[in-house]
């Protein structure tokens, strides 16, 4: 991992690479364990980022009285 902070999309791309390598099955056991650990950390980081994004969306959605209102995704869209 580079010194710069990875974006969500970069983390997902790396996670896809890890899954592909593990599914291929030609990685040695020690390397597989290291990849698995890296993948677990990436999943945790992505989950945290998604939770933070969800909280921001909830804060941005306000009802008529100014209080936050949680609505299911897609509700309020015209179409």
Phi, psi and omega per residue, in radians:
X1 nan 2.414 -3.114
X2 -1.337 2.979 -3.117
X3 -1.215 -0.490 3.138
X4 -1.328 2.685 -3.134
X5 -1.274 2.288 -3.126
X6 -1.327 2.534 3.034
X7 -1.369 2.924 3.091
X8 -0.997 -0.784 -3.110
X9 -1.139 -0.660 3.093
X10 -1.143 -0.669 3.103
X11 -1.122 -0.748 3.122
X12 -1.117 -0.712 3.117
X13 -1.077 -0.780 3.113
X14 -1.113 -0.686 3.113
X15 -1.091 -0.709 3.085
X16 -1.095 -0.686 3.105
X17 -1.106 -0.733 3.140
X18 -1.111 -0.811 -3.139
X19 -1.056 -0.770 3.133
X20 -1.061 -0.744 -3.141
X21 -1.132 -0.726 -3.136
X22 -1.228 -0.649 3.125
X23 -1.201 -0.545 3.135
X24 -1.083 -0.642 3.006
X25 1.479 0.111 -3.127
X26 -1.826 0.312 3.111
X27 -1.624 2.398 3.133
X28 -1.133 2.762 -3.050
X29 -0.971 -0.841 -3.117
X30 -1.077 -0.710 3.115
X31 -1.201 -0.653 3.096
X32 -1.064 -0.743 3.122
X33 -1.122 -0.719 3.119
X34 -1.123 -0.737 3.100
X35 -1.118 -0.727 3.119
X36 -1.063 -0.757 3.120
X37 -1.106 -0.756 3.108
X38 -1.079 -0.743 3.119
X39 -1.086 -0.720 3.127
X40 -1.098 -0.695 3.101
X41 -1.151 -0.704 3.119
X42 -1.127 -0.720 3.110
X43 -1.071 -0.774 3.130
X44 -1.083 -0.782 -3.137
X45 -1.130 -0.734 3.128
X46 -1.141 -0.707 3.112
X47 -1.085 -0.735 3.102
X48 -1.086 -0.775 3.129
X49 -1.103 -0.702 3.114
X50 -1.135 -0.709 3.093
X51 -1.075 -0.744 3.125
X52 -1.131 -0.719 3.120
X53 -1.122 -0.704 3.117
X54 -1.087 -0.722 3.124
X55 -1.124 -0.659 3.101
X56 -1.136 -0.715 3.129
X57 -1.111 -0.760 3.132
X58 -1.064 -0.714 3.131
X59 -1.131 -0.596 -3.099
X60 -1.341 -0.383 -3.117
X61 -1.581 1.863 -3.117
X62 -2.043 2.551 3.101
X63 -1.441 -3.104 -3.108
X64 -1.029 -0.531 -3.127
X65 -1.556 0.083 3.123
X66 1.573 -0.164 3.126
X67 -1.373 2.498 3.111
X68 -1.066 2.424 3.111
X69 -2.199 2.153 3.086
X70 -1.508 2.241 3.104
X71 -2.236 2.584 3.090
X72 -1.064 2.628 3.136
X73 -1.014 2.349 3.124
X74 1.632 -0.334 -3.139
X75 -1.239 2.438 3.130
X76 1.614 -0.101 3.087
X77 -1.418 2.430 3.090
X78 -1.576 2.508 3.105
X79 2.948 nan nan
